[in-house]
Amino acid sequence: MHPDRPQAPGYLANLMARLFHDIAAQGLGPLGIRPEQFPILVELWFGDPPISRRTLAVSQEAEPRYIDALIVSLAADGLIAELPSAADTPLILSDKGRSLRDAAMPAARRANQAAAAALSDPEMAQFLALMNRVIDALQKA
C-alpha cells in the first residue's frame, strides 16, 4: 500500500476503477475496443436479444444518456451495424463487432485476474459482497 494514498472510499473506488480501465485498455485497445464499450459488447455477444438502448440502461445500471454516448461510439467504431433510431430498436453487432469476441474476452479478463490474485477465494467473495453492499447503499442515497 502506498503510504500517502488517501483512504477515502470514493478515492479508492475511483483509483481501482481507473486501474481496471487502464489494464483492460492494454488488451482491448489494439482490437479497436474501448474499455467503456466492453460491457455493452459482452451483453450483445452473450445476452438475450433483443438488446436495445432501453434494456441496456436497466441491465448496465446506467443513465440513458451514458448508454446513448456508448452506442454512438460503438457505431462510430464500426462495432454495431448502425445507430438505432429509437430507444427500443434492437442493437445489431457488425461483422467486426462479432469477430472480436474471442480475442476481447481474455484481454478484458486480465484485470480481474490480477485483482483475484491479490486475494484468497474467501477474501474475494467477501470483497465482492462488500462492494455490492456499498453500491446498493449508494444507489439508495
Stockholm file with secondary structure:
# STOCKHOLM 1.0

chainA/1-141         MHPDRPQAPGYLANLMARLFHDIAAQGLGPLGIRPEQFPILVELWFGDPPISRRTLAVSQEAEPRYIDALIVSLAADGLIAELPSAADTPLILSDKGRSLRDAAMPAARRANQAAAAALSDPEMAQFLALMNRVIDALQKA
#=GR chainA/1-141 SS CCTTCCCCHHHHHHHHHHHHHHHHHHHHGGGTCCGGGHHHHHHHHHSCSCCCHHHHHHHTTCCHHHHHHHHHHHHHTTSBSSCCSSTTSCCCBCHHHHHTHHHHHHHHHHHHHHHHHTSCHHHHHHHHHHHHHHHHHHHHC
#=GC SS_cons         CCTTCCCCHHHHHHHHHHHHHHHHHHHHGGGTCCGGGHHHHHHHHHSCSCCCHHHHHHHTTCCHHHHHHHHHHHHHTTSBSSCCSSTTSCCCBCHHHHHTHHHHHHHHHHHHHHHHHTSCHHHHHHHHHHHHHHHHHHHHC
//
